[in-house]
């Protein structure tokens, strides 16, 4: 399967679902895709400055990192539980909806 999140790629490589070499190629493609997307966004918006995303008021750097770890774990776990686990059986049919829900919840 295809995945566009480097954390999912890392989890699949760590779990043996893909080879490390394949994971490295995926990472290269994912990073190049992100760079190209940033340039396209800059072109499409006419060079408007894009606001810098920052933590909410009252949230420290450590809290932000911990929260990011938790929501990334939730995404990787959902991908594994529904799409990547060979023992999932019929559960794989809900993978797109489950992954979409967790991505939406993480936003």
Residue frames as qw, qx, qy, qz and C-alpha x, y, z in Angstrom:
[[0.000, 0.883, 0.469, 0.000, 0.00, 0.00, 0.00],
 [0.344, 0.531, -0.026, 0.774, 0.84, 3.62, -0.27],
 [0.440, -0.760, -0.371, 0.300, 1.34, 5.98, 2.64],
 [0.330, 0.755, 0.018, 0.567, 2.30, 9.63, 2.67],
 [0.456, -0.848, 0.142, -0.228, 3.13, 10.11, 6.35],
 [0.401, 0.562, -0.671, 0.271, 6.78, 9.59, 7.34],
 [0.422, -0.359, 0.661, -0.507, 5.71, 8.36, 10.79],
 [0.909, 0.141, 0.206, -0.332, 3.58, 5.63, 9.19],
 [0.715, 0.557, -0.417, 0.058, 6.50, 4.72, 6.92],
 [0.027, 0.551, -0.725, 0.412, 8.78, 4.45, 9.96],
 [0.666, -0.174, 0.535, -0.489, 6.27, 2.28, 11.79],
 [0.924, 0.313, -0.001, -0.220, 5.82, -0.04, 8.84],
 [0.543, 0.591, -0.561, 0.203, 9.59, -0.36, 8.37],
 [0.212, -0.464, 0.705, -0.493, 10.08, -0.99, 12.08],
 [0.763, -0.018, 0.461, -0.452, 7.31, -3.60, 12.04],
 [0.373, -0.180, 0.850, 0.325, 8.75, -5.39, 9.02],
 [0.580, 0.609, 0.477, -0.255, 5.83, -4.58, 6.71],
 [0.581, 0.804, -0.098, 0.087, 8.26, -2.88, 4.30],
 [0.816, 0.017, -0.139, 0.561, 12.03, -3.10, 3.99],
 [0.354, -0.698, -0.064, 0.619, 14.26, -0.39, 5.42],
 [0.293, -0.079, 0.486, 0.819, 15.47, 0.45, 1.90],
 [0.014, -0.595, -0.667, -0.449, 11.88, 0.87, 0.72],
 [0.319, -0.816, -0.398, 0.272, 11.23, 3.05, 3.78],
 [0.369, -0.462, 0.165, 0.789, 14.18, 5.27, 2.91],
 [0.149, 0.206, 0.604, 0.755, 12.91, 5.67, -0.66],
 [0.172, -0.746, -0.626, -0.148, 9.45, 6.49, 0.68],
 [0.369, -0.728, -0.204, 0.541, 10.95, 9.12, 3.02],
 [0.295, -0.193, 0.369, 0.860, 12.87, 10.73, 0.16],
 [0.003, -0.438, -0.672, -0.597, 9.71, 10.84, -1.97],
 [0.287, -0.778, -0.551, 0.094, 7.64, 12.17, 0.94],
 [0.362, -0.623, -0.046, 0.692, 10.11, 14.95, 1.73],
 [0.195, -0.018, 0.498, 0.844, 10.51, 15.93, -1.92],
 [0.092, -0.596, -0.711, -0.361, 6.72, 15.95, -2.26],
 [0.311, -0.789, -0.396, 0.352, 6.41, 18.27, 0.74],
 [0.317, -0.424, 0.194, 0.826, 9.03, 20.63, -0.69],
 [0.083, 0.223, 0.642, 0.728, 7.35, 20.72, -4.11],
 [0.188, -0.716, -0.665, -0.096, 3.96, 21.28, -2.45],
 [0.317, -0.696, -0.208, 0.609, 5.38, 24.23, -0.50],
 [0.196, -0.217, 0.393, 0.872, 6.69, 25.82, -3.70],
 [0.045, -0.440, -0.736, -0.513, 3.37, 25.23, -5.47],
 [0.258, -0.764, -0.550, 0.216, 1.53, 26.80, -2.53],
 [0.279, -0.558, 0.031, 0.781, 3.82, 29.83, -2.67],
 [0.107, 0.027, 0.590, 0.799, 3.24, 30.13, -6.43],
 [0.129, -0.562, -0.760, -0.298, -0.54, 29.71, -6.24],
 [0.286, -0.793, -0.432, 0.320, -0.89, 32.26, -3.43],
 [0.332, 0.864, 0.059, 0.373, 1.16, 34.81, -5.35],
 [0.500, 0.315, -0.435, 0.680, 3.94, 34.88, -2.79],
 [0.480, -0.715, -0.022, -0.508, 1.70, 35.90, 0.11],
 [0.032, 0.426, -0.785, 0.448, 3.32, 35.32, 3.43],
 [0.710, -0.279, -0.616, -0.197, 2.08, 32.17, 5.03],
 [0.477, -0.726, 0.252, -0.427, 1.49, 32.47, 8.77],
 [0.287, 0.342, -0.851, 0.276, 3.85, 30.56, 10.98],
 [0.758, -0.423, -0.420, -0.265, 2.08, 27.89, 12.97],
 [0.101, 0.428, -0.655, 0.614, 2.82, 28.01, 16.65],
 [0.294, -0.285, -0.870, 0.276, 1.62, 26.50, 19.87],
 [0.294, -0.775, -0.426, -0.363, -1.48, 27.84, 21.54],
 [0.097, -0.673, 0.350, -0.644, -1.07, 30.34, 24.34],
 [0.655, -0.484, 0.403, -0.418, -0.16, 28.59, 27.56],
 [0.994, 0.073, 0.070, 0.029, 1.19, 25.46, 25.87],
 [0.316, -0.754, 0.516, 0.254, 4.90, 24.86, 26.38],
 [0.421, 0.546, -0.661, -0.298, 7.30, 23.19, 23.96],
 [0.070, -0.172, 0.970, -0.158, 7.46, 19.96, 25.97],
 [0.518, 0.329, 0.602, -0.511, 3.66, 19.77, 26.13],
 [0.584, 0.599, -0.194, -0.513, 3.48, 20.32, 22.38],
 [0.267, 0.435, -0.847, -0.147, 5.98, 17.55, 21.68],
 [0.249, 0.020, 0.914, -0.319, 4.15, 15.14, 24.00],
 [0.593, 0.467, 0.342, -0.560, 0.83, 15.95, 22.32],
 [0.509, 0.587, -0.477, -0.411, 2.39, 15.42, 18.88],
 [0.044, 0.276, -0.960, 0.037, 3.75, 12.04, 20.01],
 [0.422, 0.211, 0.759, -0.449, 0.30, 11.00, 21.24],
 [0.633, 0.563, 0.136, -0.514, -1.58, 11.97, 18.07],
 [0.384, 0.555, -0.681, -0.285, 1.11, 10.46, 15.83],
 [0.152, -0.122, 0.965, -0.178, 0.87, 7.22, 17.81],
 [0.558, 0.376, 0.530, -0.515, -2.91, 7.29, 17.33],
 [0.583, 0.615, -0.263, -0.461, -2.47, 7.62, 13.56],
 [0.249, 0.443, -0.855, -0.102, 0.15, 4.88, 13.25],
 [0.309, 0.013, 0.884, -0.351, -1.86, 2.57, 15.53],
 [0.634, 0.464, 0.302, -0.540, -5.00, 3.12, 13.44],
 [0.520, 0.583, -0.515, -0.351, -3.12, 2.39, 10.21],
 [0.071, 0.301, -0.947, 0.089, -1.68, -0.78, 11.71],
 [0.402, 0.135, 0.770, -0.477, -4.98, -1.91, 13.23],
 [0.634, 0.534, 0.332, -0.450, -7.00, -1.46, 10.05],
 [0.623, 0.723, -0.192, -0.229, -4.76, -1.44, 6.98],
 [0.268, 0.679, -0.682, 0.033, -1.34, -2.96, 7.65],
 [0.472, -0.304, 0.780, -0.277, -1.95, -5.93, 9.95],
 [0.355, 0.153, -0.810, -0.442, -2.19, -9.14, 7.89],
 [0.125, -0.231, -0.939, 0.221, -4.40, -10.71, 10.60],
 [0.234, 0.133, 0.215, -0.939, -7.05, -8.00, 10.39],
 [0.252, 0.386, 0.887, 0.031, -9.51, -10.01, 8.29],
 [0.134, 0.728, 0.579, 0.342, -12.64, -8.05, 7.37],
 [0.298, -0.790, -0.211, 0.492, -11.54, -5.10, 9.52],
 [0.400, -0.167, 0.377, 0.818, -9.46, -3.83, 6.58],
 [0.159, 0.599, 0.627, 0.472, -12.60, -2.73, 4.77],
 [0.205, -0.929, -0.307, 0.024, -13.08, 0.15, 7.22],
 [0.655, -0.205, 0.016, 0.727, -9.45, 1.31, 6.98],
 [0.235, 0.421, 0.230, 0.845, -10.07, 4.42, 4.83],
 [0.372, -0.761, -0.298, -0.440, -12.87, 5.64, 7.10],
 [0.738, -0.589, -0.191, 0.267, -10.99, 4.88, 10.32],
 [0.595, -0.046, 0.061, 0.800, -7.81, 6.58, 9.10],
 [0.052, 0.572, 0.287, 0.767, -9.80, 9.58, 7.86],
 [0.526, -0.772, -0.299, -0.195, -11.52, 9.89, 11.23],
 [0.724, -0.481, -0.104, 0.483, -8.25, 9.78, 13.17],
 [0.429, 0.201, 0.160, 0.866, -6.63, 12.35, 10.87],
 [0.177, -0.690, -0.319, -0.625, -9.66, 14.60, 11.31],
 [0.659, -0.707, -0.252, 0.039, -9.59, 14.13, 15.08],
 [0.709, -0.231, -0.031, 0.666, -5.88, 14.95, 15.15],
 [0.234, 0.503, 0.184, 0.811, -6.44, 18.29, 13.46]]
